[in-house]
């Protein structure tokens, strides 16, 4: 089997007319293993490494807070989007107090 194969699935009506065509991509086991190797932690590690390379040897004070804010903003944004903006639900998912979420939303430019 090749590493990547695209197949078309056709759903048809009883009279034989095509109702829906759906494409699906299939990967062989070796390719799936490579994809799994790109875990979130691995991706973040690579991005942080590239960011630090751009800084050279001159790291700004407060680097921890800077990087954490870069991760925190999209995390909060994604959770808010997936909860339809429900702050109570979002705060439970994130494991933080709703008031803390509201504070972080304000910091990152999300309207409360």
Secondary structure, 3 states (H helix, E strand, C coil): CCCEEEEEEEEECCCCCEEEEEEEEEECHHHHHHHHCCCHHHHHHHHHHHHHHHHCCCCCCCHHHHHHHHHHHHHHHHHHHHCCCCHHHHHHHHCCCHHHHHHHHHHCCCCC
